[in-house]
Amino acid sequence: MTDHSEPITLAAFPDELYAQMLVDALSDQGIMAEVAGGITGGFRAEAPGMVKVLVRASDKQRAEAYFVEWEHEGKSIDWNNVDLGEREDAD
């Protein structure tokens, strides 16, 4: 029998930044998530660590569906129509 409150891995990233962005986005959707392995994720050796995003087993389907949507979110932006402002020269 599956414990629906048991945490499962939704995704893994090579650094904590993207993992935390996904956790924040999931939270905005009402899905509890947390980052695991952040300390070892940035460590570079022969076996670098991965930073995992964990969700409850009961949220697995919703989290997976949202993760697919989240991954493709920026691909539809037409960067030719985005005003980034003027470049400021360094003094």
C-alpha positions as CSV (number, residue, x, y, z in Angstrom):
1,M,0.0,0.0,0.0
2,T,1.3,3.5,-0.9
3,D,1.6,6.1,1.8
4,H,0.1,9.2,0.0
5,S,1.9,11.6,2.3
6,E,5.3,10.0,1.5
7,P,7.6,12.4,-0.4
8,I,8.5,11.3,-3.9
9,T,11.0,12.9,-6.4
10,L,9.3,15.0,-9.1
11,A,12.4,16.3,-10.8
12,A,16.2,16.7,-10.3
13,F,18.4,19.6,-11.3
14,P,22.2,20.1,-11.2
15,D,21.8,23.2,-9.1
16,E,19.5,24.6,-6.4
17,L,18.3,27.7,-8.4
18,Y,16.0,25.8,-10.8
19,A,14.8,23.4,-8.1
20,Q,13.8,26.4,-5.9
21,M,12.0,28.1,-8.9
22,L,10.0,24.9,-9.5
23,V,9.1,24.6,-5.8
24,D,7.9,28.2,-5.8
25,A,5.8,27.7,-8.9
26,L,4.3,24.5,-7.5
27,S,3.5,26.4,-4.3
28,D,1.6,29.0,-6.4
29,Q,-0.5,26.1,-7.7
30,G,-1.3,24.9,-4.1
31,I,1.1,21.9,-4.3
32,M,3.5,21.5,-1.4
33,A,7.1,20.8,-2.5
34,E,10.5,21.0,-1.1
35,V,14.2,21.0,-2.2
36,A,16.4,18.2,-1.1
37,G,20.2,17.9,-1.7
38,G,20.9,21.6,-2.1
39,I,24.2,21.4,-0.3
40,T,25.6,18.7,-2.4
41,G,24.1,19.9,-5.7
42,G,26.8,22.6,-6.2
43,F,29.6,20.4,-5.2
44,R,31.6,19.4,-8.3
45,A,33.7,16.3,-8.0
46,E,33.6,13.0,-9.9
47,A,30.0,12.4,-8.8
48,P,28.2,15.8,-8.6
49,G,25.0,15.8,-6.6
50,M,21.6,16.5,-8.0
51,V,19.1,18.7,-6.3
52,K,15.7,17.0,-6.0
53,V,12.2,18.5,-5.9
54,L,10.0,16.4,-3.6
55,V,6.2,16.4,-3.5
56,R,3.7,14.2,-1.7
57,A,2.7,11.0,-3.4
58,S,-0.9,12.2,-3.3
59,D,0.1,15.3,-5.4
60,K,2.1,13.3,-8.0
61,Q,-0.3,13.6,-10.9
62,R,-1.0,17.2,-10.5
63,A,2.6,18.0,-9.9
64,E,3.8,16.1,-13.0
65,A,1.2,17.8,-15.2
66,Y,2.2,21.2,-13.9
67,F,5.9,20.4,-14.3
68,V,5.4,19.7,-18.0
69,E,3.6,23.0,-18.4
70,W,6.2,24.9,-16.4
71,E,9.1,23.4,-18.4
72,H,7.6,24.7,-21.7
73,E,6.4,28.1,-20.3
74,G,9.2,30.2,-21.6
75,K,9.4,28.7,-25.0
76,S,6.4,30.6,-26.3
77,I,7.9,34.1,-25.5
78,D,8.8,36.1,-28.6
79,W,12.0,37.7,-27.4
80,N,11.9,40.1,-30.3
81,N,9.0,41.9,-28.7
82,V,10.4,42.1,-25.2
83,D,11.8,45.5,-24.2
84,L,14.9,45.0,-22.1
85,G,15.6,48.7,-21.8
86,E,18.8,50.5,-22.5
87,R,22.2,49.0,-21.6
88,E,24.0,50.8,-18.9
89,D,27.7,51.2,-19.4
90,A,29.9,50.3,-16.4
91,D,31.9,53.3,-15.0
